[in-house]
C-alpha cells in the first residue's frame, strides 16, 4: 500500500484522465510508479517525457544497455520494484533469465563485454559512492572502449534517472503490480 493517496485511472478526471490515457497508449499499461504521481499530474507528464527520452530516445547506447544500467542501479539501491520492471525489459533483449538474475545479483561475476562491464561499473559506483567518480578510473576507460562523450552523458543520465526513481518508489511505498510488472511496451 502506498504511503500517500493515489488516484486510480477509473477515478481520474480532467487533466489526469488525459495523461493516464496517453500513458496507456505509449506504454501499454499504467505503472504504479506513474500512479504515485497522480496528485501532481504535471510531474507525471515531465517524468514520462524524461523516461521516454532517456530510455527510448536516440542514443549511442543500445536499448539493452540502458535497461542493464537500470537493473544495476536498482539492485544497488535494493529497489525491488524497479529491479523487477527493468529485469523484465532487459530480458526482452537478452532472452536469458539466469543472466539477468546474475546481473542484478553481482554484475562482476557475469561474462559481459568490456564496454558493458565498464557501463555497469560506472553506474554502480555513481550510485553507491558518487564522490568516487573520477576521469582516470571511469571516463578514460569508457572512451578507450569506444564510448563517445554522448554515450557517457547518456550513461550518467540513465544512472541518475534511476537513482531518482528508486528513491521515489522506496520513499513513497510504491508496490509492484499484481502481474509482476509484465506487459509493457519495451521497444
N, C-alpha and C positions, 0 to 999 in steps of 0.2 A: 504494500500500500504506500503510495507516495506520501511525503511529509506535508505537501501543500495541496490545495484544491486543484483539480484538473477538470476542464470542460471536455466531455466526450464528444465525438463527432455528431452523434444523434441529437445532442443538446446545443450544438453550436449555432450561432446566429450571426447575421451580418458579415463583417469582415472575416471573422474567424471561420465561418462556414465556407466562404470562398477559398480561404487559404487551405483548409482541410481538403476541399475538393481538388484544388490544384496539386497539393502534395500527393493525393491518391493517384492522380493521373501521371505524375512524374516518377513516383517511386513504387506504385503498385499497392502500397499499404500506408497506413499512418502509424508510425512507430511511437512507442511510449516516450521516447526522448523528444519527439515533436509535441506530443500532448502536454508534457510537463510545462511547456512554454505557453499554454493556451491563455493564460491571464495577461500575456503581453504579446498579442498577435504579430506586431512588427518585429519583435525579436525572433519569432519563428520564421518570418519571411527572410530576414537578414541571415539567420542561421542556415536556412536551406540554400540560399544563394551562395554562401561561403562553402558549404559542404559540396554542392554540385560543382562549383568552380574547382575546388581542390581535388576532389575525388574522381570527377568525370570530365573535367575540362582538359583542354590541350596542355600537354606537359611532356618533357623529355622522359619523365618517369612513366613506366608502364602501369596499367591499372593494378596488376597483381602486386607490384612493388608498393603502391600506395596502401593497398589492403594489408600487405605484410607489415608495413610500418604501423598501421592502426592496431594490429594484433600485438606487436612488440610493446608499444606504448601502453596499451590497455592491460597487458599482462604485468608490466612493471608497476602499474597503478592498482593492480588487483581489481579491475573493473569488469566483473563477470558479464554484465550486460553488453558492453562493447566488445569484449573478447568473443562472446557468442555470435553477435551480429557480424563482426568482421572476419571471424574464422569461417563462417558460412560463405561470406563473399569471397574470401581468398580461396576456399576450396572449390568455388565455381571455376577458378582458373587452374589451380594445381591438380584438382581431382585426386587428392591423396589425403584422406583423413589423418592418417598417422603422422604424416609430415607436418600438417597444420597443427596438430596437437603438440608435436615436438617443438615447433616454433614458439608456441605460447609457453611451453614448459621451460625451455632453455635453448634459445636460437644458436648458441655457440656449439651445441652438440649436433647441429644439423648440417648436412652437406649442402651449403649454399654457394653460389658463385661468389667470387671475390667482391664484386660490386654490391650484391645483395647483402653479404656479410657486413660490409662497410656501412651500408644504409641502416641495417639493424643495430649495429654498434653505436652509430651516431644517434639514432632515435632513442635507444635505451639510455645512453649516457646523458643526453639532453633532458630526458625525463627524470632520472633519479638524481643527477648531480649536474644541473645546468652550468654551474660555475666551473666545471671541469673542461668545458669545450674550449679547445684552442686550435689555431690554424694548423700547426705542425702535426698534431696527432690525429685530427679528424678531417680537416678540409683538404689538405695536401694529398693524403692518400685517396680521397674520393676523386679529386681531379686527376691524379695519376692513373686511376682505374677507368678514366674516360668520362666521368660525370662533369658536365659544364656548370657554370655558375647558376644557370636557371634550374637545373636539376637539383643542385644543392639547396637553392632557395625553396624549391617545392618540397624537398625532404624536410626542411625546417618548418615550413608552413603546415604540412600534414602532421608532423610530430606535435607541434604546438596546438593545432586544432584539436587533436585527440586528448591532449592534456586538459584542455578547456572542457571538452565534452565529458571526459571521465569524471572530472570534478563536479560538473553539473549533475550527472547521473548519481554519483555517490552522495553528493551533498543534499540532494532532494529526494532520495529514496526511490528512484526510478526502478521499476521491476520489469523483468523480462516478460515479453508477451507470452500468452498461453501456448502458442505454436512454436516457441523457442526462437523466434526471430526469423523464421523461414518465409520465403515467398516474395522477397523484394527484387526489384529490377537491378541487376548487377552490371549491366553494360549500357 
